[in-house]
Amino acid sequence: MSKTTFVDYICRPYCLYFKAEKENIACRGAEVLEELKSKGFFCPKKLPIITKNPLFWEEYRSPLTNFLCKQCSFRLEDCDFQSRNPIPGTEPCGGYILISHLLAMNLLDLDFFSP
């Protein structure tokens, strides 16, 4: 997966942890969104402008934790949002944020993220 395929619509606008110098890494959320994009589930160019809303992150925490976070390579050491003692106000990764908002706006179906 090339960074340029997702960085502009996931990482830069939504990910607090994004570092431009880290060319080869992606959260599980970005990987899933790239897969969904390649299968035609959504078009990044048609995404509405999204304002971060923590209520959506919490509303979809259970299915997204099971589907995304448990498979994410950042979870054990680098994920503040899913740590055992998260700091209040901690944000999830950009992929998690964008997916939760797309679910809340009915642009993605929750059934896709359920076992």
Secondary structure, 3 states (H helix, E strand, C coil): CCHHHCHHHHHHHHCCCCCCCCCCCCCHHHHHHHHHHHCCCCCHHHCCCCCCCHHHHHHCHHHHHHHCHHHCCCHHHHCCCCCCCCCCCCCCCHHHHHHHHHHHCCCCCHHHHCC
